[in-house]
Amino acid sequence: MHLSTLPFDTITDQTASDRLSLRDQTAQFFKQRPNQWIPAATLSQFGIGGWRTRVSEVRRDLGMNIENRQRRLKNRMVISEYRYVARREVPNA
């Protein structure tokens, strides 16, 4: 059988439903690092120029609490950092 006649999901070892979207990869990345400030440069792995959109989607679509701060370094350079702050679950009374 010629490669071009194979269904897409047989060409790779992952089906489309197994692959995470960039939004979901971003959410997973933050959830694995709660309360840890992450430099914006690190987040560029979720789309150069598009990582800000991924952070926005995580906030809007998934309701995650992502905080942002800007910090001035000793060399006077300003960097932007983000962190995920998990909300406390309120038990049903």
C-alpha positions in Angstrom: 0.0 0.0 0.0 1.3 3.4 -0.9 2.0 5.8 2.1 -0.4 8.5 0.7 -3.3 6.0 0.7 -3.0 5.2 4.5 -5.4 6.9 6.9 -3.7 9.7 8.8 -3.8 8.1 12.2 -2.0 4.9 10.9 1.0 7.0 9.8 1.7 8.1 13.3 1.6 6.2 16.5 -0.8 8.7 18.0 -4.4 9.4 17.0 -5.7 12.9 16.9 -7.5 12.4 20.2 -4.3 11.3 21.9 -2.4 14.5 21.1 -2.9 17.5 23.4 -3.6 20.9 21.9 -1.2 23.7 22.6 -3.7 25.1 25.1 -3.9 21.8 26.9 -0.2 21.3 26.9 0.1 24.8 28.4 -2.4 24.0 31.1 -0.6 20.7 31.9 2.7 22.6 32.1 1.3 25.1 34.7 -0.5 22.4 36.7 2.8 20.5 37.1 4.4 23.7 38.5 1.8 25.2 40.9 2.8 28.5 42.5 6.1 28.5 40.6 7.0 31.7 38.6 7.8 30.8 35.0 9.6 33.2 32.8 7.8 34.2 29.6 10.7 33.0 27.5 10.1 29.5 28.8 6.5 29.6 27.7 7.5 30.3 24.1 7.6 26.5 23.6 3.8 26.7 23.3 4.1 28.8 20.2 6.5 31.5 19.5 4.4 34.6 19.4 1.4 32.5 20.3 2.1 31.6 23.9 0.2 34.7 25.2 -2.9 33.3 23.4 -2.3 29.9 25.0 -2.2 31.5 28.5 -5.3 33.5 27.7 -7.1 30.4 26.5 -6.1 28.5 29.7 -7.5 31.3 31.8 -10.7 31.8 29.7 -11.6 28.2 28.6 -10.3 26.2 31.6 -10.9 28.8 34.4 -7.3 28.4 35.6 -6.0 31.2 37.8 -2.8 32.3 36.0 -1.0 35.4 37.5 1.5 37.6 35.8 4.2 39.9 37.2 7.0 41.9 35.8 10.3 42.0 37.6 13.3 44.2 37.1 16.6 42.4 37.2 19.8 43.9 38.6 20.9 44.7 35.0 17.7 46.8 34.8 16.2 44.4 32.3 12.5 43.7 32.9 11.2 40.2 32.6 7.6 38.9 32.6 6.7 35.8 34.6 3.5 33.7 35.0 2.3 31.3 37.7 -0.6 29.0 38.2 -2.4 29.4 41.6 -4.7 26.5 42.3 -8.1 27.5 43.7 -9.0 25.8 46.9 -11.8 23.3 46.6 -14.7 24.0 48.9 -16.2 20.8 50.3 -20.0 20.5 50.1 -21.4 21.2 53.5 
